[in-house]
Amino acid sequence: MLTKDEFIADMKTRIDAWNAEIDVLQEKAHDIKEEAKVKYEEQLVALRATRAEGEKRLEEMQAATESNWEQLKLETERAWDAFKDSFNTFKSHYK
């Protein structure tokens, strides 16, 4: 089981990876046909919102006490799984 500090470091790494992946997807947006570009951009906005939620949860975890950080950890893991599923679906659709 990860300690609070280890989990926070892991989440920072995940968020950095999200940022890099979203940047790559943004670059691909330039090559998409105009009619698909609007939908692509909408999905990128949704991914960024989910990433922002992850960043917010990370801040909450950093401020959490030992008594409530386990609950935040569970919520963060659920959010991460949802983001990962959405992200993978999005990526596979535009390969």
N, CA, C and O atoms as a CHARMM CRD file, in Angstrom:
* protein
*
  380
    1    1 MET  N      0.85300  -1.17400   0.00000 PROA 1      0.00000
    2    1 MET  CA     0.00000   0.00000   0.00000 PROA 1      0.00000
    3    1 MET  C      0.89800   1.23600   0.00000 PROA 1      0.00000
    4    1 MET  O      1.87400   1.31400   0.74700 PROA 1      0.00000
    5    2 LEU  N      0.55600   2.17700  -0.83400 PROA 2      0.00000
    6    2 LEU  CA     1.33900   3.40600  -0.93400 PROA 2      0.00000
    7    2 LEU  C      1.05400   4.34300   0.22900 PROA 2      0.00000
    8    2 LEU  O     -0.07000   4.42400   0.72400 PROA 2      0.00000
    9    3 THR  N      2.08300   5.03900   0.64900 PROA 3      0.00000
   10    3 THR  CA     1.88100   6.08300   1.64300 PROA 3      0.00000
   11    3 THR  C      1.25300   7.28200   0.95500 PROA 3      0.00000
   12    3 THR  O      1.17600   7.33900  -0.27300 PROA 3      0.00000
   13    4 LYS  N      0.81400   8.22200   1.74200 PROA 4      0.00000
   14    4 LYS  CA     0.21800   9.43300   1.19200 PROA 4      0.00000
   15    4 LYS  C      1.20200  10.13600   0.26100 PROA 4      0.00000
   16    4 LYS  O      0.83200  10.50900  -0.85200 PROA 4      0.00000
   17    5 ASP  N      2.43400  10.32200   0.69300 PROA 5      0.00000
   18    5 ASP  CA     3.42900  11.01200  -0.12900 PROA 5      0.00000
   19    5 ASP  C      3.73900  10.25000  -1.41300 PROA 5      0.00000
   20    5 ASP  O      3.90800  10.85600  -2.47100 PROA 5      0.00000
   21    6 GLU  N      3.81300   8.92900  -1.32500 PROA 6      0.00000
   22    6 GLU  CA     4.06200   8.11900  -2.52100 PROA 6      0.00000
   23    6 GLU  C      2.89600   8.22600  -3.49900 PROA 6      0.00000
   24    6 GLU  O      3.09500   8.32700  -4.71000 PROA 6      0.00000
   25    7 PHE  N      1.68400   8.20200  -2.96200 PROA 7      0.00000
   26    7 PHE  CA     0.50500   8.30400  -3.82000 PROA 7      0.00000
   27    7 PHE  C      0.45200   9.66700  -4.49700 PROA 7      0.00000
   28    7 PHE  O      0.14300   9.75700  -5.68500 PROA 7      0.00000
   29    8 ILE  N      0.75000  10.72100  -3.75600 PROA 8      0.00000
   30    8 ILE  CA     0.75500  12.07000  -4.32300 PROA 8      0.00000
   31    8 ILE  C      1.80400  12.16600  -5.42900 PROA 8      0.00000
   32    8 ILE  O      1.53500  12.74500  -6.48200 PROA 8      0.00000
   33    9 ALA  N      2.98000  11.61500  -5.20700 PROA 9      0.00000
   34    9 ALA  CA     4.02600  11.62600  -6.23500 PROA 9      0.00000
   35    9 ALA  C      3.56800  10.85700  -7.47200 PROA 9      0.00000
   36    9 ALA  O      3.82200  11.28100  -8.59900 PROA 9      0.00000
   37   10 ASP  N      2.89000   9.72300  -7.26000 PROA 10     0.00000
   38   10 ASP  CA     2.36400   8.93800  -8.37000 PROA 10     0.00000
   39   10 ASP  C      1.31700   9.72900  -9.15000 PROA 10     0.00000
   40   10 ASP  O      1.31400   9.70600 -10.38100 PROA 10     0.00000
   41   11 MET  N      0.43800  10.42300  -8.45100 PROA 11     0.00000
   42   11 MET  CA    -0.58500  11.22800  -9.12600 PROA 11     0.00000
   43   11 MET  C      0.04800  12.37100  -9.91500 PROA 11     0.00000
   44   11 MET  O     -0.41500  12.68900 -11.01000 PROA 11     0.00000
   45   12 LYS  N      1.09000  12.98800  -9.38200 PROA 12     0.00000
   46   12 LYS  CA     1.78200  14.04200 -10.12600 PROA 12     0.00000
   47   12 LYS  C      2.34400  13.48200 -11.42700 PROA 12     0.00000
   48   12 LYS  O      2.25900  14.12100 -12.47600 PROA 12     0.00000
   49   13 THR  N      2.91400  12.29200 -11.35200 PROA 13     0.00000
   50   13 THR  CA     3.45400  11.64600 -12.54800 PROA 13     0.00000
   51   13 THR  C      2.34700  11.37000 -13.55600 PROA 13     0.00000
   52   13 THR  O      2.52600  11.60000 -14.75300 PROA 13     0.00000
   53   14 ARG  N      1.20900  10.88100 -13.08300 PROA 14     0.00000
   54   14 ARG  CA     0.07700  10.61000 -13.97400 PROA 14     0.00000
   55   14 ARG  C     -0.41700  11.89200 -14.64100 PROA 14     0.00000
   56   14 ARG  O     -0.68900  11.90500 -15.84100 PROA 14     0.00000
   57   15 ILE  N     -0.53100  12.95700 -13.87200 PROA 15     0.00000
   58   15 ILE  CA    -1.01100  14.22500 -14.43200 PROA 15     0.00000
   59   15 ILE  C     -0.02500  14.74500 -15.47100 PROA 15     0.00000
   60   15 ILE  O     -0.43900  15.25200 -16.51400 PROA 15     0.00000
   61   16 ASP  N      1.26200  14.62900 -15.20300 PROA 16     0.00000
   62   16 ASP  CA     2.26200  15.02800 -16.19700 PROA 16     0.00000
   63   16 ASP  C      2.10500  14.21400 -17.47900 PROA 16     0.00000
   64   16 ASP  O      2.22900  14.75100 -18.58000 PROA 16     0.00000
   65   17 ALA  N      1.83300  12.92200 -17.33400 PROA 17     0.00000
   66   17 ALA  CA     1.61700  12.06900 -18.50200 PROA 17     0.00000
   67   17 ALA  C      0.35600  12.49900 -19.24700 PROA 17     0.00000
   68   17 ALA  O      0.34800  12.51700 -20.47800 PROA 17     0.00000
   69   18 TRP  N     -0.71600  12.84600 -18.51800 PROA 18     0.00000
   70   18 TRP  CA    -1.94000  13.33900 -19.16300 PROA 18     0.00000
   71   18 TRP  C     -1.62400  14.57000 -19.98900 PROA 18     0.00000
   72   18 TRP  O     -2.05300  14.69300 -21.13700 PROA 18     0.00000
   73   19 ASN  N     -0.87200  15.47500 -19.39400 PROA 19     0.00000
   74   19 ASN  CA    -0.52900  16.70800 -20.10000 PROA 19     0.00000
   75   19 ASN  C      0.20800  16.40800 -21.40000 PROA 19     0.00000
   76   19 ASN  O     -0.10100  16.99500 -22.43700 PROA 19     0.00000
   77   20 ALA  N      1.16600  15.50900 -21.35400 PROA 20     0.00000
   78   20 ALA  CA     1.93000  15.15700 -22.55200 PROA 20     0.00000
   79   20 ALA  C      1.03100  14.51100 -23.60200 PROA 20     0.00000
   80   20 ALA  O      1.12200  14.84500 -24.78400 PROA 20     0.00000
   81   21 GLU  N      0.17200  13.59700 -23.18700 PROA 21     0.00000
   82   21 GLU  CA    -0.73700  12.93300 -24.12500 PROA 21     0.00000
   83   21 GLU  C     -1.71500  13.92500 -24.75200 PROA 21     0.00000
   84   21 GLU  O     -1.97500  13.87000 -25.95400 PROA 21     0.00000
   85   22 ILE  N     -2.24900  14.82100 -23.94600 PROA 22     0.00000
   86   22 ILE  CA    -3.18700  15.81600 -24.46700 PROA 22     0.00000
   87   22 ILE  C     -2.47800  16.73900 -25.45300 PROA 22     0.00000
   88   22 ILE  O     -3.06600  17.13200 -26.46100 PROA 22     0.00000
   89   23 ASP  N     -1.23100  17.08900 -25.18000 PROA 23     0.00000
   90   23 ASP  CA    -0.46300  17.90900 -26.12200 PROA 23     0.00000
   91   23 ASP  C     -0.29200  17.19900 -27.46200 PROA 23     0.00000
   92   23 ASP  O     -0.40600  17.82300 -28.51700 PROA 23     0.00000
   93   24 VAL  N     -0.01900  15.89500 -27.42000 PROA 24     0.00000
   94   24 VAL  CA     0.11400  15.11700 -28.65500 PROA 24     0.00000
   95   24 VAL  C     -1.20400  15.11500 -29.42100 PROA 24     0.00000
   96   24 VAL  O     -1.21900  15.29600 -30.63900 PROA 24     0.00000
   97   25 LEU  N     -2.30100  14.91100 -28.71200 PROA 25     0.00000
   98   25 LEU  CA    -3.61100  14.91900 -29.36700 PROA 25     0.00000
   99   25 LEU  C     -3.92500  16.28400 -29.95900 PROA 25     0.00000
  100   25 LEU  O     -4.52600  16.37600 -31.02900 PROA 25     0.00000
  101   26 GLN  N     -3.52600  17.33400 -29.27500 PROA 26     0.00000
  102   26 GLN  CA    -3.75000  18.68600 -29.78700 PROA 26     0.00000
  103   26 GLN  C     -3.00600  18.88000 -31.10800 PROA 26     0.00000
  104   26 GLN  O     -3.53500  19.49600 -32.03300 PROA 26     0.00000
  105   27 GLU  N     -1.79900  18.36300 -31.19700 PROA 27     0.00000
  106   27 GLU  CA    -1.03000  18.45700 -32.43800 PROA 27     0.00000
  107   27 GLU  C     -1.72500  17.70000 -33.56600 PROA 27     0.00000
  108   27 GLU  O     -1.72900  18.15900 -34.70800 PROA 27     0.00000
  109   28 LYS  N     -2.31000  16.54800 -33.25600 PROA 28     0.00000
  110   28 LYS  CA    -3.01900  15.77200 -34.26800 PROA 28     0.00000
  111   28 LYS  C     -4.25300  16.50500 -34.77500 PROA 28     0.00000
  112   28 LYS  O     -4.70200  16.25800 -35.89500 PROA 28     0.00000
  113   29 ALA  N     -4.79700  17.38700 -33.97900 PROA 29     0.00000
  114   29 ALA  CA    -6.00400  18.12000 -34.37500 PROA 29     0.00000
  115   29 ALA  C     -5.76800  18.91800 -35.64400 PROA 29     0.00000
  116   29 ALA  O     -6.70800  19.17200 -36.39800 PROA 29     0.00000
  117   30 HSD  N     -4.54000  19.31400 -35.89100 PROA 30     0.00000
  118   30 HSD  CA    -4.23100  20.09600 -37.08700 PROA 30     0.00000
  119   30 HSD  C     -4.40600  19.28600 -38.36800 PROA 30     0.00000
  120   30 HSD  O     -4.61700  19.85700 -39.43800 PROA 30     0.00000
  121   31 ASP  N     -4.32100  17.96000 -38.26700 PROA 31     0.00000
  122   31 ASP  CA    -4.39800  17.09400 -39.44000 PROA 31     0.00000
  123   31 ASP  C     -5.79900  16.54300 -39.70100 PROA 31     0.00000
  124   31 ASP  O     -6.00300  15.82400 -40.67900 PROA 31     0.00000
  125   32 ILE  N     -6.73700  16.85900 -38.87000 PROA 32     0.00000
  126   32 ILE  CA    -8.08800  16.30600 -38.98900 PROA 32     0.00000
  127   32 ILE  C     -8.92800  17.17100 -39.92400 PROA 32     0.00000
  128   32 ILE  O     -8.77900  18.39200 -39.97100 PROA 32     0.00000
  129   33 LYS  N     -9.80100  16.51700 -40.65700 PROA 33     0.00000
  130   33 LYS  CA   -10.70500  17.24200 -41.54900 PROA 33     0.00000
  131   33 LYS  C    -11.58500  18.17700 -40.73700 PROA 33     0.00000
  132   33 LYS  O    -11.88700  17.92300 -39.57100 PROA 33     0.00000
  133   34 GLU  N    -11.97900  19.24100 -41.36700 PROA 34     0.00000
  134   34 GLU  CA   -12.70800  20.31100 -40.67600 PROA 34     0.00000
  135   34 GLU  C    -13.98000  19.82700 -39.97700 PROA 34     0.00000
  136   34 GLU  O    -14.26300  20.24900 -38.85600 PROA 34     0.00000
  137   35 GLU  N    -14.74700  18.94600 -40.62600 PROA 35     0.00000
  138   35 GLU  CA   -16.00200  18.50400 -40.01500 PROA 35     0.00000
  139   35 GLU  C    -15.76400  17.67300 -38.75100 PROA 35     0.00000
  140   35 GLU  O    -16.58600  17.69300 -37.83400 PROA 35     0.00000
  141   36 ALA  N    -14.67100  16.95900 -38.69700 PROA 36     0.00000
  142   36 ALA  CA   -14.36300  16.16000 -37.51300 PROA 36     0.00000
  143   36 ALA  C    -13.64900  16.98300 -36.44400 PROA 36     0.00000
  144   36 ALA  O    -13.61900  16.60100 -35.27400 PROA 36     0.00000
  145   37 LYS  N    -13.08100  18.10600 -36.85000 PROA 37     0.00000
  146   37 LYS  CA   -12.27900  18.90700 -35.92600 PROA 37     0.00000
  147   37 LYS  C    -13.10400  19.43700 -34.75400 PROA 37     0.00000
  148   37 LYS  O    -12.61300  19.48000 -33.62600 PROA 37     0.00000
  149   38 VAL  N    -14.33700  19.83400 -35.00400 PROA 38     0.00000
  150   38 VAL  CA   -15.18700  20.37800 -33.93700 PROA 38     0.00000
  151   38 VAL  C    -15.41100  19.31900 -32.85900 PROA 38     0.00000
  152   38 VAL  O    -15.26700  19.60200 -31.67000 PROA 38     0.00000
  153   39 LYS  N    -15.75800  18.11800 -33.26500 PROA 39     0.00000
  154   39 LYS  CA   -15.98700  17.02900 -32.30800 PROA 39     0.00000
  155   39 LYS  C    -14.69900  16.69800 -31.56100 PROA 39     0.00000
  156   39 LYS  O    -14.71700  16.47700 -30.35000 PROA 39     0.00000
  157   40 TYR  N    -13.59500  16.66400 -32.28000 PROA 40     0.00000
  158   40 TYR  CA   -12.29000  16.37900 -31.68200 PROA 40     0.00000
  159   40 TYR  C    -11.96300  17.41800 -30.62400 PROA 40     0.00000
  160   40 TYR  O    -11.53500  17.07600 -29.52200 PROA 40     0.00000
  161   41 GLU  N    -12.16300  18.68000 -30.95700 PROA 41     0.00000
  162   41 GLU  CA   -11.88000  19.76400 -30.01000 PROA 41     0.00000
  163   41 GLU  C    -12.78300  19.67400 -28.78200 PROA 41     0.00000
  164   41 GLU  O    -12.33400  19.92200 -27.66300 PROA 41     0.00000
  165   42 GLU  N    -14.05400  19.32000 -28.98600 PROA 42     0.00000
  166   42 GLU  CA   -14.97100  19.16400 -27.85400 PROA 42     0.00000
  167   42 GLU  C    -14.48100  18.06600 -26.91000 PROA 42     0.00000
  168   42 GLU  O    -14.53400  18.21300 -25.68900 PROA 42     0.00000
  169   43 GLN  N    -14.01100  16.97900 -27.48600 PROA 43     0.00000
  170   43 GLN  CA   -13.52100  15.88600 -26.65400 PROA 43     0.00000
  171   43 GLN  C    -12.22800  16.26900 -25.94000 PROA 43     0.00000
  172   43 GLN  O    -12.00200  15.85200 -24.80400 PROA 43     0.00000
  173   44 LEU  N    -11.38700  17.05200 -26.58900 PROA 44     0.00000
  174   44 LEU  CA   -10.17900  17.54100 -25.92100 PROA 44     0.00000
  175   44 LEU  C    -10.53400  18.43100 -24.73600 PROA 44     0.00000
  176   44 LEU  O     -9.89100  18.36300 -23.68900 PROA 44     0.00000
  177   45 VAL  N    -11.54900  19.25700 -24.90100 PROA 45     0.00000
  178   45 VAL  CA   -12.00200  20.10800 -23.79600 PROA 45     0.00000
  179   45 VAL  C    -12.45800  19.23200 -22.62500 PROA 45     0.00000
  180   45 VAL  O    -12.14900  19.52200 -21.46900 PROA 45     0.00000
  181   46 ALA  N    -13.18700  18.17200 -22.92700 PROA 46     0.00000
  182   46 ALA  CA   -13.64900  17.26600 -21.87100 PROA 46     0.00000
  183   46 ALA  C    -12.46600  16.58400 -21.17700 PROA 46     0.00000
  184   46 ALA  O    -12.46600  16.42800 -19.95600 PROA 46     0.00000
  185   47 LEU  N    -11.46800  16.18100 -21.95200 PROA 47     0.00000
  186   47 LEU  CA   -10.28000  15.56200 -21.35200 PROA 47     0.00000
  187   47 LEU  C     -9.54100  16.55000 -20.46000 PROA 47     0.00000
  188   47 LEU  O     -9.06600  16.18700 -19.38300 PROA 47     0.00000
  189   48 ARG  N     -9.44400  17.78600 -20.90300 PROA 48     0.00000
  190   48 ARG  CA    -8.77700  18.80400 -20.08500 PROA 48     0.00000
  191   48 ARG  C     -9.54600  19.04500 -18.78300 PROA 48     0.00000
  192   48 ARG  O     -8.94200  19.24600 -17.72900 PROA 48     0.00000
  193   49 ALA  N    -10.86800  19.02400 -18.86100 PROA 49     0.00000
  194   49 ALA  CA   -11.68200  19.21400 -17.65600 PROA 49     0.00000
  195   49 ALA  C    -11.45400  18.06600 -16.67400 PROA 49     0.00000
  196   49 ALA  O    -11.36300  18.27800 -15.46500 PROA 49     0.00000
  197   50 THR  N    -11.36400  16.86400 -17.20300 PROA 50     0.00000
  198   50 THR  CA   -11.10700  15.71500 -16.34900 PROA 50     0.00000
  199   50 THR  C     -9.71400  15.80300 -15.73800 PROA 50     0.00000
  200   50 THR  O     -9.52300  15.47800 -14.56600 PROA 50     0.00000
  201   51 ARG  N     -8.75100  16.23900 -16.52800 PROA 51     0.00000
  202   51 ARG  CA    -7.39500  16.43300 -16.00600 PROA 51     0.00000
  203   51 ARG  C     -7.40000  17.48000 -14.90000 PROA 51     0.00000
  204   51 ARG  O     -6.73800  17.30700 -13.87700 PROA 51     0.00000
  205   52 ALA  N     -8.14300  18.56400 -15.10100 PROA 52     0.00000
  206   52 ALA  CA    -8.23700  19.61000 -14.07900 PROA 52     0.00000
  207   52 ALA  C     -8.84000  19.05500 -12.79300 PROA 52     0.00000
  208   52 ALA  O     -8.42800  19.42700 -11.69500 PROA 52     0.00000
  209   53 GLU  N     -9.81300  18.16800 -12.93600 PROA 53     0.00000
  210   53 GLU  CA   -10.40200  17.51800 -11.75700 PROA 53     0.00000
  211   53 GLU  C     -9.34400  16.68100 -11.04000 PROA 53     0.00000
  212   53 GLU  O     -9.29500  16.65800  -9.81000 PROA 53     0.00000
  213   54 GLY  N     -8.50800  15.99900 -11.80400 PROA 54     0.00000
  214   54 GLY  CA    -7.41900  15.23200 -11.20000 PROA 54     0.00000
  215   54 GLY  C     -6.44200  16.12600 -10.46100 PROA 54     0.00000
  216   54 GLY  O     -5.96900  15.77700  -9.37900 PROA 54     0.00000
  217   55 GLU  N     -6.14100  17.27100 -11.03900 PROA 55     0.00000
  218   55 GLU  CA    -5.24700  18.22100 -10.37700 PROA 55     0.00000
  219   55 GLU  C     -5.87400  18.75200  -9.08600 PROA 55     0.00000
  220   55 GLU  O     -5.18700  18.94600  -8.08300 PROA 55     0.00000
  221   56 LYS  N     -7.18900  18.98200  -9.12700 PROA 56     0.00000
  222   56 LYS  CA    -7.89900  19.45100  -7.93200 PROA 56     0.00000
  223   56 LYS  C     -7.84800  18.38800  -6.83200 PROA 56     0.00000
  224   56 LYS  O     -7.61000  18.69500  -5.66400 PROA 56     0.00000
  225   57 ARG  N     -8.07400  17.14700  -7.22300 PROA 57     0.00000
  226   57 ARG  CA    -8.02000  16.05500  -6.24400 PROA 57     0.00000
  227   57 ARG  C     -6.61500  15.92000  -5.66100 PROA 57     0.00000
  228   57 ARG  O     -6.45600  15.62500  -4.47600 PROA 57     0.00000
  229   58 LEU  N     -5.61000  16.13500  -6.48400 PROA 58     0.00000
  230   58 LEU  CA    -4.23600  16.07900  -5.99300 PROA 58     0.00000
  231   58 LEU  C     -4.00900  17.15000  -4.93400 PROA 58     0.00000
  232   58 LEU  O     -3.39500  16.88400  -3.90100 PROA 58     0.00000
  233   59 GLU  N     -4.49700  18.34700  -5.18500 PROA 59     0.00000
  234   59 GLU  CA    -4.37800  19.42400  -4.19600 PROA 59     0.00000
  235   59 GLU  C     -5.10700  19.06400  -2.90500 PROA 59     0.00000
  236   59 GLU  O     -4.60400  19.31800  -1.81100 PROA 59     0.00000
  237   60 GLU  N     -6.29700  18.46900  -3.03600 PROA 60     0.00000
  238   60 GLU  CA    -7.05000  18.04900  -1.85600 PROA 60     0.00000
  239   60 GLU  C     -6.27400  16.99400  -1.07000 PROA 60     0.00000
  240   60 GLU  O     -6.25800  17.00700   0.16100 PROA 60     0.00000
  241   61 MET  N     -5.63500  16.08800  -1.79300 PROA 61     0.00000
  242   61 MET  CA    -4.87000  15.04100  -1.11900 PROA 61     0.00000
  243   61 MET  C     -3.66400  15.61800  -0.39700 PROA 61     0.00000
  244   61 MET  O     -3.32200  15.17800   0.70100 PROA 61     0.00000
  245   62 GLN  N     -3.02700  16.59300  -1.00400 PROA 62     0.00000
  246   62 GLN  CA    -1.87200  17.20200  -0.36200 PROA 62     0.00000
  247   62 GLN  C     -2.27100  17.88400   0.94300 PROA 62     0.00000
  248   62 GLN  O     -1.48700  17.92300   1.89200 PROA 62     0.00000
  249   63 ALA  N     -3.48100  18.41700   0.98900 PROA 63     0.00000
  250   63 ALA  CA    -3.96200  19.10900   2.18500 PROA 63     0.00000
  251   63 ALA  C     -4.67700  18.17200   3.16200 PROA 63     0.00000
  252   63 ALA  O     -5.01300  18.57500   4.27600 PROA 63     0.00000
  253   64 ALA  N     -4.90700  16.93700   2.75100 PROA 64     0.00000
  254   64 ALA  CA    -5.69200  16.00500   3.55900 PROA 64     0.00000
  255   64 ALA  C     -4.95300  15.57900   4.82000 PROA 64     0.00000
  256   64 ALA  O     -3.72500  15.49800   4.86400 PROA 64     0.00000
  257   65 THR  N     -5.74500  15.31800   5.82200 PROA 65     0.00000
  258   65 THR  CA    -5.19900  14.74800   7.05100 PROA 65     0.00000
  259   65 THR  C     -5.09200  13.23900   6.86900 PROA 65     0.00000
  260   65 THR  O     -5.66200  12.67400   5.93500 PROA 65     0.00000
  261   66 GLU  N     -4.37700  12.60900   7.74400 PROA 66     0.00000
  262   66 GLU  CA    -4.23500  11.15400   7.66300 PROA 66     0.00000
  263   66 GLU  C     -5.58700  10.45700   7.77400 PROA 66     0.00000
  264   66 GLU  O     -5.78900   9.38700   7.20000 PROA 66     0.00000
  265   67 SER  N     -6.50700  11.06300   8.50900 PROA 67     0.00000
  266   67 SER  CA    -7.80000  10.41200   8.73100 PROA 67     0.00000
  267   67 SER  C     -8.69600  10.41300   7.49600 PROA 67     0.00000
  268   67 SER  O     -9.54000   9.52800   7.36000 PROA 67     0.00000
  269   68 ASN  N     -8.54000  11.37500   6.59900 PROA 68     0.00000
  270   68 ASN  CA    -9.43100  11.38200   5.43300 PROA 68     0.00000
  271   68 ASN  C     -8.71100  11.15700   4.10900 PROA 68     0.00000
  272   68 ASN  O     -9.36200  11.16900   3.06400 PROA 68     0.00000
  273   69 TRP  N     -7.42500  10.95700   4.10700 PROA 69     0.00000
  274   69 TRP  CA    -6.73700  10.80900   2.83600 PROA 69     0.00000
  275   69 TRP  C     -7.03300   9.47200   2.17200 PROA 69     0.00000
  276   69 TRP  O     -6.99200   9.38600   0.94500 PROA 69     0.00000
  277   70 GLU  N     -7.32900   8.42700   2.93600 PROA 70     0.00000
  278   70 GLU  CA    -7.66300   7.13000   2.33300 PROA 70     0.00000
  279   70 GLU  C     -8.92900   7.23600   1.48300 PROA 70     0.00000
  280   70 GLU  O     -8.99700   6.66500   0.39400 PROA 70     0.00000
  281   71 GLN  N     -9.93100   7.96700   1.97800 PROA 71     0.00000
  282   71 GLN  CA   -11.15700   8.15000   1.20400 PROA 71     0.00000
  283   71 GLN  C    -10.86800   8.94400  -0.06700 PROA 71     0.00000
  284   71 GLN  O    -11.36700   8.60600  -1.14100 PROA 71     0.00000
  285   72 LEU  N    -10.07400   9.98300   0.05200 PROA 72     0.00000
  286   72 LEU  CA    -9.69100  10.76600  -1.12500 PROA 72     0.00000
  287   72 LEU  C     -8.90600   9.91400  -2.11600 PROA 72     0.00000
  288   72 LEU  O     -9.05000  10.07000  -3.32900 PROA 72     0.00000
  289   73 LYS  N     -8.09200   9.03400  -1.60700 PROA 73     0.00000
  290   73 LYS  CA    -7.31700   8.13800  -2.46500 PROA 73     0.00000
  291   73 LYS  C     -8.25600   7.26300  -3.29000 PROA 73     0.00000
  292   73 LYS  O     -8.06600   7.11700  -4.49800 PROA 73     0.00000
  293   74 LEU  N     -9.26400   6.68400  -2.65100 PROA 74     0.00000
  294   74 LEU  CA   -10.23200   5.84600  -3.36800 PROA 74     0.00000
  295   74 LEU  C    -10.97400   6.64400  -4.43300 PROA 74     0.00000
  296   74 LEU  O    -11.14300   6.17500  -5.55900 PROA 74     0.00000
  297   75 GLU  N    -11.41200   7.84000  -4.08300 PROA 75     0.00000
  298   75 GLU  CA   -12.12000   8.69200  -5.03700 PROA 75     0.00000
  299   75 GLU  C    -11.21400   9.07200  -6.20400 PROA 75     0.00000
  300   75 GLU  O    -11.65200   9.10900  -7.35400 PROA 75     0.00000
  301   76 THR  N     -9.96400   9.35000  -5.90400 PROA 76     0.00000
  302   76 THR  CA    -9.01100   9.72500  -6.94200 PROA 76     0.00000
  303   76 THR  C     -8.74100   8.55400  -7.87500 PROA 76     0.00000
  304   76 THR  O     -8.64700   8.73800  -9.08900 PROA 76     0.00000
  305   77 GLU  N     -8.61500   7.36100  -7.32400 PROA 77     0.00000
  306   77 GLU  CA    -8.40200   6.17500  -8.16000 PROA 77     0.00000
  307   77 GLU  C     -9.59200   5.94400  -9.08900 PROA 77     0.00000
  308   77 GLU  O     -9.40800   5.59600 -10.25600 PROA 77     0.00000
  309   78 ARG  N    -10.80000   6.13400  -8.58600 PROA 78     0.00000
  310   78 ARG  CA   -11.99700   5.98400  -9.42800 PROA 78     0.00000
  311   78 ARG  C    -11.99100   7.01500 -10.55200 PROA 78     0.00000
  312   78 ARG  O    -12.28900   6.69500 -11.70300 PROA 78     0.00000
  313   79 ALA  N    -11.65000   8.24700 -10.20800 PROA 79     0.00000
  314   79 ALA  CA   -11.58900   9.31100 -11.21600 PROA 79     0.00000
  315   79 ALA  C    -10.51000   8.99600 -12.25300 PROA 79     0.00000
  316   79 ALA  O    -10.71300   9.20500 -13.44900 PROA 79     0.00000
  317   80 TRP  N     -9.37200   8.49600 -11.79400 PROA 80     0.00000
  318   80 TRP  CA    -8.29000   8.13100 -12.70700 PROA 80     0.00000
  319   80 TRP  C     -8.75400   7.04100 -13.67400 PROA 80     0.00000
  320   80 TRP  O     -8.50200   7.13300 -14.87500 PROA 80     0.00000
  321   81 ASP  N     -9.43000   6.01100 -13.15900 PROA 81     0.00000
  322   81 ASP  CA    -9.91400   4.93000 -14.01300 PROA 81     0.00000
  323   81 ASP  C    -10.89200   5.45100 -15.05700 PROA 81     0.00000
  324   81 ASP  O    -10.83200   5.04600 -16.21800 PROA 81     0.00000
  325   82 ALA  N    -11.78400   6.33600 -14.65900 PROA 82     0.00000
  326   82 ALA  CA   -12.74700   6.91400 -15.60000 PROA 82     0.00000
  327   82 ALA  C    -12.03000   7.73600 -16.66400 PROA 82     0.00000
  328   82 ALA  O    -12.35800   7.65000 -17.84700 PROA 82     0.00000
  329   83 PHE  N    -11.05100   8.53200 -16.24300 PROA 83     0.00000
  330   83 PHE  CA   -10.29600   9.33200 -17.20200 PROA 83     0.00000
  331   83 PHE  C     -9.54300   8.42600 -18.17300 PROA 83     0.00000
  332   83 PHE  O     -9.55800   8.65200 -19.38300 PROA 83     0.00000
  333   84 LYS  N     -8.89400   7.41100 -17.63900 PROA 84     0.00000
  334   84 LYS  CA    -8.11200   6.50500 -18.47500 PROA 84     0.00000
  335   84 LYS  C     -9.00500   5.83800 -19.52000 PROA 84     0.00000
  336   84 LYS  O     -8.61400   5.72900 -20.68200 PROA 84     0.00000
  337   85 ASP  N    -10.19800   5.39000 -19.12400 PROA 85     0.00000
  338   85 ASP  CA   -11.13000   4.76900 -20.06300 PROA 85     0.00000
  339   85 ASP  C    -11.55400   5.75900 -21.14400 PROA 85     0.00000
  340   85 ASP  O    -11.55700   5.42700 -22.32900 PROA 85     0.00000
  341   86 SER  N    -11.90800   6.96700 -20.73400 PROA 86     0.00000
  342   86 SER  CA   -12.31500   7.99600 -21.69700 PROA 86     0.00000
  343   86 SER  C    -11.17400   8.33300 -22.64100 PROA 86     0.00000
  344   86 SER  O    -11.36900   8.45400 -23.85100 PROA 86     0.00000
  345   87 PHE  N    -10.00200   8.48000 -22.08700 PROA 87     0.00000
  346   87 PHE  CA    -8.84000   8.84500 -22.88200 PROA 87     0.00000
  347   87 PHE  C     -8.51200   7.76000 -23.90000 PROA 87     0.00000
  348   87 PHE  O     -8.25500   8.05900 -25.06600 PROA 87     0.00000
  349   88 ASN  N     -8.51900   6.50800 -23.46700 PROA 88     0.00000
  350   88 ASN  CA    -8.21200   5.40800 -24.38200 PROA 88     0.00000
  351   88 ASN  C     -9.25400   5.28400 -25.48200 PROA 88     0.00000
  352   88 ASN  O     -8.90700   5.00400 -26.63000 PROA 88     0.00000
  353   89 THR  N    -10.51700   5.48500 -25.15400 PROA 89     0.00000
  354   89 THR  CA   -11.56900   5.46700 -26.16600 PROA 89     0.00000
  355   89 THR  C    -11.35200   6.58400 -27.17100 PROA 89     0.00000
  356   89 THR  O    -11.44700   6.36700 -28.37900 PROA 89     0.00000
  357   90 PHE  N    -11.06500   7.76700 -26.67800 PROA 90     0.00000
  358   90 PHE  CA   -10.81600   8.92100 -27.54100 PROA 90     0.00000
  359   90 PHE  C     -9.63100   8.65500 -28.45900 PROA 90     0.00000
  360   90 PHE  O     -9.71600   8.88300 -29.66600 PROA 90     0.00000
  361   91 LYS  N     -8.52200   8.17300 -27.89100 PROA 91     0.00000
  362   91 LYS  CA    -7.31800   7.91300 -28.68100 PROA 91     0.00000
  363   91 LYS  C     -7.57000   6.86200 -29.75600 PROA 91     0.00000
  364   91 LYS  O     -7.13200   7.02600 -30.89500 PROA 91     0.00000
  365   92 SER  N     -8.26400   5.79500 -29.40800 PROA 92     0.00000
  366   92 SER  CA    -8.49300   4.72900 -30.37900 PROA 92     0.00000
  367   92 SER  C     -9.40600   5.19200 -31.50800 PROA 92     0.00000
  368   92 SER  O     -9.29500   4.71000 -32.63600 PROA 92     0.00000
  369   93 HSD  N    -10.29000   6.10600 -31.21800 PROA 93     0.00000
  370   93 HSD  CA   -11.20500   6.62100 -32.24100 PROA 93     0.00000
  371   93 HSD  C    -10.47300   7.46300 -33.28300 PROA 93     0.00000
  372   93 HSD  O    -10.87600   7.49600 -34.44500 PROA 93     0.00000
  373   94 TYR  N     -9.41300   8.13700 -32.87900 PROA 94     0.00000
  374   94 TYR  CA    -8.71900   9.06000 -33.77800 PROA 94     0.00000
  375   94 TYR  C     -7.35000   8.57100 -34.22500 PROA 94     0.00000
  376   94 TYR  O     -6.53500   9.37700 -34.67400 PROA 94     0.00000
  377   95 LYS  N     -7.07600   7.28500 -34.11700 PROA 95     0.00000
  378   95 LYS  CA    -5.78600   6.76100 -34.60600 PROA 95     0.00000
  379   95 LYS  C     -5.77400   6.67700 -36.09900 PROA 95     0.00000
  380   95 LYS  O     -4.77500   6.26000 -36.68500 PROA 95     0.00000
